[in-house]
Amino acid sequence: MSDPPEKLRLDKWLWAARFYKTRSLAKAAIEGGKVRLDGQRVKVSREIGVNDTLRYRQGRDEREVVVGGLSDQRGGLPKPDCCSRRPPGASPAGRRKPPHARPPAV
């Protein structure tokens, strides 16, 4: 079996780590500015490495993850910490509310 890559395309990693169902959806999110690497907007072909910090938005949820490992193959459901982990000080769900979020209805 081959060694894991040292660098990997961002769209491929987002797909392999199961953040998006298809690479096309990952690509659309990156091109739409919904994915940031170390606070900067990036291109689809940008290569990422272990310990890079990603912030991405899906719907109203904004999440931040740290790349914990690289894989270009999408296998079965991975163990939670094999590909990504929460940054220090993140909320348990890894979510951040946008500043305009409404409080829940009572």
C-alpha positions as CSV (number, residue, x, y, z in Angstrom):
1,M,0.0,0.0,0.0
2,S,1.3,3.5,-0.8
3,D,2.2,6.2,1.6
4,P,-0.4,9.0,2.1
5,P,0.4,12.1,0.0
6,E,2.1,15.1,1.6
7,K,-0.1,17.6,-0.3
8,L,-3.5,17.2,-1.8
9,R,-5.9,19.3,-3.9
10,L,-8.4,21.1,-1.7
11,D,-11.5,19.9,-3.6
12,K,-10.3,16.3,-3.6
13,W,-9.7,16.4,0.2
14,L,-13.1,17.9,1.0
15,W,-14.7,15.1,-1.0
16,A,-12.6,12.3,0.4
17,A,-13.1,13.6,4.0
18,R,-16.8,13.6,3.4
19,F,-17.5,17.3,3.8
20,Y,-19.2,17.3,0.4
21,K,-21.0,14.5,-1.4
22,T,-19.3,15.1,-4.8
23,R,-16.2,16.9,-6.0
24,S,-18.4,19.1,-8.1
25,L,-20.2,20.4,-4.9
26,A,-16.8,20.9,-3.2
27,K,-15.6,22.8,-6.3
28,A,-18.7,25.0,-6.3
29,A,-18.3,25.8,-2.6
30,I,-14.7,26.8,-3.1
31,E,-15.4,28.9,-6.2
32,G,-18.3,30.6,-4.4
33,G,-16.0,31.7,-1.6
34,K,-17.6,29.4,1.1
35,V,-14.2,27.7,1.8
36,R,-11.2,29.6,3.2
37,L,-7.7,28.3,4.0
38,D,-6.0,30.1,6.9
39,G,-8.4,33.0,6.5
40,Q,-7.8,33.4,2.7
41,R,-10.0,32.7,-0.2
42,V,-8.5,29.9,-2.3
43,K,-8.7,28.3,-5.7
44,V,-10.0,24.7,-6.3
45,S,-6.6,23.4,-7.2
46,R,-4.9,24.8,-4.1
47,E,-2.9,22.1,-2.4
48,I,-3.3,21.6,1.4
49,G,-1.3,19.8,4.0
50,V,-1.6,18.4,7.5
51,N,-2.3,21.1,10.1
52,D,-3.8,23.6,7.7
53,T,-6.9,25.4,9.1
54,L,-10.1,25.4,6.9
55,R,-13.2,27.4,7.5
56,Y,-16.2,26.5,5.4
57,R,-19.9,27.3,5.3
58,Q,-22.8,24.9,4.6
59,G,-26.1,26.5,4.7
60,R,-26.2,28.8,7.8
61,D,-23.5,26.8,9.6
62,E,-20.0,28.0,9.6
63,R,-17.4,25.4,10.7
64,E,-13.7,25.4,11.2
65,V,-11.5,22.3,11.0
66,V,-7.8,21.5,11.1
67,V,-6.6,19.0,8.5
68,G,-5.5,16.0,10.5
69,G,-4.5,13.7,7.6
70,L,-4.6,13.4,3.8
71,S,-6.3,10.8,1.7
72,D,-7.4,11.0,-2.0
73,Q,-9.6,8.0,-1.7
74,R,-13.1,8.1,-0.4
75,G,-13.6,4.9,1.6
76,G,-16.2,3.9,4.1
77,L,-17.2,6.3,6.9
78,P,-13.9,7.3,8.5
79,K,-13.2,7.5,12.2
80,P,-14.0,11.0,13.4
81,D,-10.4,12.2,13.8
82,C,-8.7,10.4,10.9
83,C,-8.9,13.4,8.5
84,S,-9.9,16.4,10.5
85,R,-10.1,17.7,14.0
86,R,-11.5,20.8,15.7
87,P,-9.2,23.6,16.4
88,P,-8.3,24.4,20.0
89,G,-11.1,26.4,21.7
90,A,-13.8,25.5,19.1
91,S,-17.3,24.7,20.2
92,P,-18.2,21.0,20.6
93,A,-20.0,20.9,17.3
94,G,-17.3,23.0,15.6
95,R,-20.0,25.5,14.6
96,R,-20.0,29.2,14.8
97,K,-23.2,31.2,14.5
98,P,-23.2,34.0,11.9
99,P,-23.6,37.4,13.5
100,H,-27.1,37.9,12.1
101,A,-28.5,34.6,13.4
102,R,-31.8,34.7,15.2
103,P,-32.3,33.2,18.6
104,P,-34.3,30.0,18.6
105,A,-38.1,30.2,19.0
106,V,-39.4,29.3,22.4
